[in-house]
């Protein structure tokens, strides 16, 4: 259905991630170049991406700094009040945040026209840009443009959207995001109905030559993160659980420890080690 495009190089399991994992020939914006060799310092495995949707918008630089030493990414939810019934922030705020954040920015675009806007977030210096399968009209072109601008490319699907129709796009992405709530608002209850789909997604990406991360977003906290890890997730977005806590950094560390324990005993991880 979709034309083939070579996947961007991925760091092998257990290796350190650096910004040099962008596709050959891809350019990098000023903010991204400034992070080369310094941003992705944690070994591949469980990754925690605190969402600033639950942070104090009047103190975004401080809120980003609060998790800088312990998180892997800073998750930024961009909403336009069209694709989802909420309005948050856009490219100007992301550009400002990039000047102050030391963590790489993980932009999740919940917007009506990602084909127009997504490449600009990558060009601004975002480390990852995720678009929604339900919103894009030209996924191959847009995902390719995100990579060409130097960012990782992600594809998100809502709880009611199956992943199997998008199998042909796996070679075009670096991360698959499964929403575990209906997108639009933080603090929602986790939807267990997504866990079987997460297991199917893990089976789809298993054994591919280029590693594809599986991210979950929505209702991820101390009571749900282990179920997500057991089902196949390795990147966890947590908003309210982190920023509504008394100690965001300690909460990130606790969530990571839970996810790592669950991953160590997960069938999918054991199969990967044996393979």
N, C-alpha and C positions, 0 to 999 in steps of 0.2 A: 504493500500500500504506500509506503513511504520510501523515497530513495535512500540509499545507504550512505552513511558518513562515518569515517573512522572515529572511534571513541578516543577521547582525550586520555593521555597516560594517567594511570592511577598508581599511587604508592602501594607497594605490596603490604599485606597484613603484617603488622608489627614494626613497620618502618615509620620514620618521622615524616609528617606532612609538611611540605613547604609550598610557597606560592608558585614554585616552578612546575607544579603539576598541571599548568594550563596547556592547551593544545599547542603543537608545534606551529610557530609563526604567529601565534596570537599576540596581540599588543596588550599593554597594561597602562591604565591611567596613572596619573601622578600619585594618587592616594595608594593605589595597589602597589606601584613600584616601591613606595616607601616601606611597604610591609614585607617585601621579598626577603626570604630567609629568616624572618622573625615571627610571622603571624601564626603559622600552623606548626607549633612546636610539640604538641602532644601526640603520642603514638596513635596510629589508627586503631580503632576499637570503639568502645562506648564514648559517645560525644554528647555533651550537654549544651543546649543553646537556649539560654534564658530569654524570654520574650519581653520586650519593653512595653508591650501593650498593657501590662499590669504595673508598669513603673510610673513614677511621678514625672509627667511630661514637662514640668517646669524645671526639673533637675536631671535631664537625660544624661548629661556628661557624668554627673556624680553617680547616677544609677548604673551606668555602664562600668564605671571604675569599681563599683562595689563587688562585681563578679569577675573582674579582669584577671585576677590571679588564679582562678579555679575553673572557669568555664572555657569552652572551646570556641564558641561563636556567640554573637549577639544577634538575636532574632528580631527582625523589624517587620511588623505587619503593616503593609500598605493597603488601605481600603478606600474605595472611592464613592461609597454610598449608592452604587449602581449594581455591581456584581454581588455585593453583600450590603445589608442594610445598616452600615456603619461608616463613619468618616473618621480617619485617623490622621495620617501624615503622608507626605509625598517626597518627591525628589529633592526639593530644597532643604528639608529637614535632614534627610539622609546624608546629603553632602556636608551639612554642618556637623552632623554626628561623626562622620568619617574623619574630620579634623581632630577630634578629641578621643575617639575610642581606640583602644589598643588591641581589642579583639577584632577579628575579621567579622564583617557584617554579612548576615544571612537574610537577604531580602525576600519576603514572601508576598508576592503581588496578588492580592485579591481585588482585581480591577477588571473593568469591562474590555479594555483594549490593550492587553499585554504585548501584542505584536508591535504596537507603536512604541510603547514606553519601556519595555524590559531592557533592551540594549543600552539605554541611557543609564540605568542603574549600574550595569556592569562597567560602562565607561567611566562612571563616577568613582569607581573603586570598590564596589561591593565584592566580597569574596565568593558569594553564591547568590544566584537570582533564580527564584522558582516561580513558574507561571502555572495557571490552572488549565487542566485539560478541557474543562467545560467552557473556558473563555477564549482560548486561542483558535484562530482560523488558519494559521500557517505555522504549525508547531515546528517543523523541520527548519524552516528559515529562521524563526525566532530563536530556537535553541542554539542553532549554529552561530547566530549573531552574538548571543550571550557569551559563548565560548570564545569567539574570535576577539571579543573585547577583553578577554583575560579572566573571566569568572567561571566558576562551576555552574552548570545548568541543571535546574531541577524541574520536575513535573509533579504537580499536585493533583489529587483526586478527592472529591468530596465523599462523605460516608456512603451515599447511595450510588456512587459511580464504580463500576467494575474496573479492575486493572487489566484484565486479559485483552480487551480491544486495543490497548496501547503497547502491547508486547513488541510490535515492530519499531517503536520509538526508543526502546531501551538502549540501543547503540548511540542514540543522540543525547543521552542524559548522564549526569554524574550522581544524581540523587532522585529517588522517588519518594514523595511525601504523601502519606495517607492521613487525611483529616480524621480525627477521632471524636470530633464534634462537628456540628454544622458551622461553617465559617461565619465570622462576623463579630463575635463577642468573646471576651475572656471569661473565665470563671464558670464555664458550663460543665455539666456532668459528662464523664467519659462514656462513650458508646461501645459497649463490649461487642456489639454486632460487627465491628470492624476487625476484630482479632482473627477470624477465619480468613478474611481477605489479606491480612498481613502475612499469614502463613503462606497463602498462595503467592503473594508477591515475593516472599523470600525464596520460594521454589523457582520462580521465574528468573530471578537474578543469579541464582546459584550456578557456579561453574562458568560464568562468563569471563572472557579474557580480561576485561576491564571491570574493576570493582565498582559497583553501584551501591551507594548508601541508601538505607531505608529509614526515613524520618517519620515520626509521629508527632502530631500537634493537636492538642485539645484535651483538657482534663487530665494531663499527666502530672502525677504527684506521688507521694509516698505509697498510697494504696493501689496505684495502677501501673507504676513504671515497671515492676517486675513482670507483670503479665505481658506488657509490650515487648520487653526484652526476650522473654521466653518464646513469643510468637515470631520474632525475627527482626525487630527494630534495633538499630544501632546508633541512631541520632534522635535525641529526645528534646522536644521543645517544652519548656516549663515556664509559665508566666506567673499566675497567681501563687503557685506553690513556692516560688522563689521570692517574688517581690512583696508578697503579703506576709512574709515571715519576718521575725525579729532580726535574723542574721542571714541575708541572702547568700553569702559565700559559704557558710556552713551548710545551708540547705542544698546548694549545688553539690558539695562534697558528699553529703548523705545520699542524694539521688544517684550520683555516680556509683557509689559503693553498692547500692541496691541493684542497679542495672548490671554491674559487673558480676555480682554473685549470681544473678539469674541467667546471664549469658553463659557463664562458665558451666552451667548445668543444662543448657538448652540443647535440644536434639539437633537443631540446625547448625549450631556452632561446633558441636562434636563431629558432625558430618564433614564440616569444612576442615577441621583439623586432620581428620583421617584421610580426607581426599587430597 
